[in-house]
């Protein structure tokens, strides 16, 4: 399963990528919304989107990605360092889950499992 990580912070990109690849996921990293819009996405996939990107906000980006017929039902997890105000807005925008950064990796894996069932074998 592919996870599309849309995050502009290089340290967070590295942390999430190493962890998720270690769990058996294929990880595609995009540092901007524009890069995410042109990234190849194979289904099944999960979108992991930072809400504050340099070129898009995550709410708008989710709408653009979900406008693609193949991604309309793709599960999406919002990432934010701002907390409760972003949580409400994320759910209103259509995100399936919300995690506050820095995200606990065990919680991230639990959320992914809730969204898609069993995770890939290690």
Contact map, one row per residue, 1 for C-alpha under 8 A:
11100000000000000000000011000000000000000011100000000000000000000000000000000000000000000000000000000000000000000000000100
11110000000000000000000011110000000000001111110000000000000000000000000000000000000000000000000000000000000000000000000000
11111000000000000000000011110000000000000000111100000000000000000000000000000000000000000000000000000000000000000000000000
01111100000000000000000000111100000100001000111100000000000000000000000000000000000000000000000000000000000000000000000000
00111110000010001000000000111100000000000000001110000000000000000000000000000000000000000000000000000000000000000000000000
00011111000000000000000000001111100100000000001111000000000000000000000000000000000000000000000000000000000000000000000000
00001111110110000000000000001111000000000000000011001000000000000000000000000000000000000000000000000000000000000000000000
00000111110010000000000000000111000000000000000001001100000000000000000000000000000000000000000000000000000000000000000000
00000011111110000000000000000010000000000000000000000000000000000000000000000000000000000000000000000000000000000000000000
00000011111111000000000000000000000000000000000000000000000000000000000000000000000000000000000000000000000000000000000000
00000000111111100000000000000000000000000000000000000000000000000000000000000000000000000000000000000000000000000000000000
00000010111111110000000000000000000000000000000000000000000000000000000000000000000000000000000000000000000000000000000000
00001011111111111000000000001000000000000000000000000000000000000000000000000000000000000000000000000000000000000000000000
00000000011111111100000000000000000000000000000000000000000000000000000000000000000000000000000000000000000000000000000000
00000000001111111110000000000000000000000000000000000000000000000000000000000000000000000000000000000000000000000000000000
00000000000111111111000000000000000000000000000000000000000000000000000000000000000000000000000000000000100000000000000000
00001000000011111111100000101000000000000000000000000000000000000000000000000000000000000000000000000000000000000000000000
00000000000001111111110000000000000000000000000000000000000000000000000000000000000000000000000000000000000000000000000000
00000000000000111111111000000000000000000000000000000000000000000000000000000000000000000000000000000000100000000000000000
00000000000000011111111111100000000000000000000000000000000000000000000000000000000000000000000000000000000000000000000000
00000000000000001111111111100000000000000000000000000000000000000000000000000000000000000000000000000000000000000000000000
00000000000000000111111110000000000000000000000000000000000000000000000000000000000000000000000000000000000000000000000001
00000000000000000011111110000000000000000000000000000000000000000000000000000000000000000000000000000000000000000000001111
00000000000000000001111111000000000000000000000000000000000000000000000000000000000000000000000000000000000000000000001111
11100000000000000001111111100000000000000000000000000000000000000000000000000000000000000000000000000000000000000000001100
11100000000000000001100111110000000000000000000000000000000000000000000000000000000000000000000000000000000000000000000000
01111000000000001001100011111000000000000000000000000000000000000000000000000000000000000000000000000000000000000000000000
01111000000000000000000001111100000000100000000000000000000000000000000000000000000000000000000000000000000000000000000000
00011110000010001000000000111110000100000000000000000000000000000000000000000000000000000000000000000000000000000000000000
00011111000000000000000000011111101100100000000000000000000000000000000000000000000000000000000000000000000000000000000000
00000111100000000000000000001111101100000000000000001000000000000000000000000000000000000000000000000000000000000000000000
00000111000000000000000000000111111100000000000000001111000000000000000000000000000000000000000000000000000000000000000000
00000100000000000000000000000111111110000000000000001111110010000000000000000000000000000000000000000000000000000000000000
00000000000000000000000000000001111111000000000000000011000000000000000000000000000000000000000000000000000000000000000000
00000000000000000000000000000111111111100000000000000000000000000000000000000000000000000000000000000000000000000000000000
00010100000000000000000000001111111111100000000000000000000000000000000000000000000000000000000000000000000000000000000000
00000000000000000000000000000000111111100000000000000000000000011000000000000000000000000000000000000000000000000000000000
00000000000000000000000000000000011111110000000000000000000000000000000000000000000000000000000000000000000000000000000000
00000000000000000000000000010100001111111000000000000000000000000000000000000000000000000000000000000000000000000000000000
00000000000000000000000000000000000001111100000000000000000000000000000000000000000000000000000000000000000000000000000000
01010000000000000000000000000000000000111110100000000000000000000000000000000000000000000000000000000000000000000000000000
01000000000000000000000000000000000000011111100000000000000000000000000000000000000000000000000000000000000000000000000000
11000000000000000000000000000000000000001111100000000000000000000000000000000000000000000000000000000000000000000000000000
11000000000000000000000000000000000000000111110000000000000000000000000001000000000000000000000000000000000000000000000000
11110000000000000000000000000000000000001111111000000000000000000000000001100000000000000000000000000000000000000000000000
01110000000000000000000000000000000000000001111100000000000000000000000001111000000000000000000000000000000000010000000000
00111100000000000000000000000000000000000000111110000000000000000000000001111000000000000000000000000000000000000000000000
00111100000000000000000000000000000000000000011111000000000000000000000000011110000000000000000000000000000000000000000000
00001110000000000000000000000000000000000000001111100000010001000000000000011110000000000000000000000000000000000000000000
00000111000000000000000000000000000000000000000111111000010000000000000000000111000000000000000000000000000000000000000000
00000000000000000000000000000000000000000000000011111000111000000000000000000111000000000000000000000000000000000000000000
00000000000000000000000000000000000000000000000001111101110000000000000000000001000000000000000000000000000000000000000000
00000011000000000000000000000011100000000000000001111111110000000000000000000000000000000000000000000000000000000000000000
00000001000000000000000000000001100000000000000000011111100000000000000000000000000000000000000000000000000000000000000000
00000000000000000000000000000001110000000000000000001111100000000000000000000000000000000000000000000000000000000000000000
00000000000000000000000000000001110000000000000000011111110110000000000000000000000000000000000000000000000000000000000000
00000000000000000000000000000000100000000000000000111111111110000000000000000000000000000000000000000000000000000000000000
00000000000000000000000000000000100000000000000011111001111111000000000000000100000000000000000000000000000000000000000000
00000000000000000000000000000000000000000000000000100000111111100000000000000000000000000100100000000000000000000000000000
00000000000000000000000000000000000000000000000000000001111111110000000000000000000000000000000000000000000000000000000000
00000000000000000000000000000000100000000000000000000001111111111000000000000000000000000000000000000000000000000000000000
00000000000000000000000000000000000000000000000010000000011111111100000000010000000000000000111000000000000000000000000000
00000000000000000000000000000000000000000000000000000000001111111110000000000000000000000000100000000000000000000000000000
00000000000000000000000000000000000010000000000000000000000111111111000000000000000000000000000000000000000000000000000000
00000000000000000000000000000000000010000000000000000000000011111111001100000000000000000000000000000000000000000000000000
00000000000000000000000000000000000000000000000000000000000001111111111111000000000000000000000000000000000000000000000000
00000000000000000000000000000000000000000000000000000000000000111111101100000000000000000000000000000000000000000000000000
00000000000000000000000000000000000000000000000000000000000000011111111100000000000000000000000000000000000000000000000000
00000000000000000000000000000000000000000000000000000000000000000111111100000000000000000000000000000000000000000000000000
00000000000000000000000000000000000000000000000000000000000000000101111111000000000000000000000000000000000000000000000000
00000000000000000000000000000000000000000000000000000000000000001111111111000000000000000000000000000000000000000000000000
00000000000000000000000000000000000000000000000000000000000000001111111111000000000000000000000000000000000000000000000000
00000000000000000000000000000000000000000000000000000000000000000100011111100000000000000000000000000000000000000000000000
00000000000000000000000000000000000000000001111000000000000000000100011111110000000000000000000000000000000000000000000000
00000000000000000000000000000000000000000000111000000000000000000000000011111000000000000000001100000000000000000010000000
00000000000000000000000000000000000000000000011110000000000001000000000001111100000000000000001110000000000000000000000000
00000000000000000000000000000000000000000000011110000000000000000000000000111110000000000000001111100000000000000000000000
00000000000000000000000000000000000000000000000111100000010000000000000000011111000000000100001111100000000000000000000000
00000000000000000000000000000000000000000000000111100000000000000000000000001111100000000000000001111010000000000000000000
00000000000000000000000000000000000000000000000001110000000000000000000000000111111001000000000001111000000000000000000000
00000000000000000000000000000000000000000000000000000000000000000000000000000011111000000000000000011100000000000000000000
00000000000000000000000000000000000000000000000000000000000000000000000000000001111111000000000000010000000000000000000000
00000000000000000000000000000000000000000000000000000000000000000000000000000001111111100000000000010000000000000000000000
00000000000000000000000000000000000000000000000000000000000000000000000000000000011111110000000000000000000000000000000000
00000000000000000000000000000000000000000000000000000000000000000000000000000000011111111000000000000000000000000000000000
00000000000000000000000000000000000000000000000000000000000000000000000000000001011111111100000000000000000000000000000000
00000000000000000000000000000000000000000000000000000000000000000000000000000000001111111110000001000000000000000000000000
00000000000000000000000000000000000000000000000000000000000000000000000000000000000111111111000000000000000000000000000000
00000000000000000000000000000000000000000000000000000000000000000000000000000000000011111111100000000000000000000000000000
00000000000000000000000000000000000000000000000000000000001000000000000000000100000001111111111001000000000000000000000000
00000000000000000000000000000000000000000000000000000000000000000000000000000000000000111111111111000000000000000000000000
00000000000000000000000000000000000000000000000000000000000000000000000000000000000000011111111000000000000000000000000000
00000000000000000000000000000000000000000000000000000000001001100000000000000000000000001111111000000000000000000000000000
00000000000000000000000000000000000000000000000000000000000001000000000000000000000000000111111100000000000000000000000000
00000000000000000000000000000000000000000000000000000000000001000000000000111100000000000111111111000000000000000000000000
00000000000000000000000000000000000000000000000000000000000000000000000000111100000000000010011111000000000000000000000000
00000000000000000000000000000000000000000000000000000000000000000000000000011100000000000010001111100000000000100000000000
00000000000000000000000000000000000000000000000000000000000000000000000000001111000000100110001111110000000000000000000000
00000000000000000000000000000000000000000000000000000000000000000000000000001111000000000000000011111010000100000000000000
00000000000000000000000000000000000000000000000000000000000000000000000000000011111000000000000001111110000000000000000000
00000000000000000000000000000000000000000000000000000000000000000000000000000011100000000000000000111111000000000000000000
00000000000000000000000000000000000000000000000000000000000000000000000000000000100000000000000000011111000000000000000000
00000000000000000000000000000000000000000000000000000000000000000000000000000010000000000000000000111111101100000000000000
00000000000000000000000000000000000000000000000000000000000000000000000000000000000000000000000000001111111100000000000000
00000000000000010010000000000000000000000000000000000000000000000000000000000000000000000000000000000011111110000000000000
00000000000000000000000000000000000000000000000000000000000000000000000000000000000000000000000000000001111111000000000000
00000000000000000000000000000000000000000000000000000000000000000000000000000000000000000000000000000011111111100000000000
00000000000000000000000000000000000000000000000000000000000000000000000000000000000000000000000000100011111111110000000000
00000000000000000000000000000000000000000000000000000000000000000000000000000000000000000000000000000000111111111000000000
00000000000000000000000000000000000000000000000000000000000000000000000000000000000000000000000000000000011111111100000000
00000000000000000000000000000000000000000000000000000000000000000000000000000000000000000000000010000000001111111110000000
00000000000000000000000000000000000000000000010000000000000000000000000000000000000000000000000000000000000111111111101000
00000000000000000000000000000000000000000000000000000000000000000000000000000000000000000000000000000000000011111111111000
00000000000000000000000000000000000000000000000000000000000000000000000000000000000000000000000000000000000001111111100000
00000000000000000000000000000000000000000000000000000000000000000000000000100000000000000000000000000000000000111111100000
00000000000000000000000000000000000000000000000000000000000000000000000000000000000000000000000000000000000000011111111000
00000000000000000000000000000000000000000000000000000000000000000000000000000000000000000000000000000000000000011111111000
00000000000000000000000000000000000000000000000000000000000000000000000000000000000000000000000000000000000000001001111100
00000000000000000000001110000000000000000000000000000000000000000000000000000000000000000000000000000000000000011001111110
10000000000000000000001110000000000000000000000000000000000000000000000000000000000000000000000000000000000000000000011111
00000000000000000000001100000000000000000000000000000000000000000000000000000000000000000000000000000000000000000000001111
00000000000000000000011100000000000000000000000000000000000000000000000000000000000000000000000000000000000000000000000111
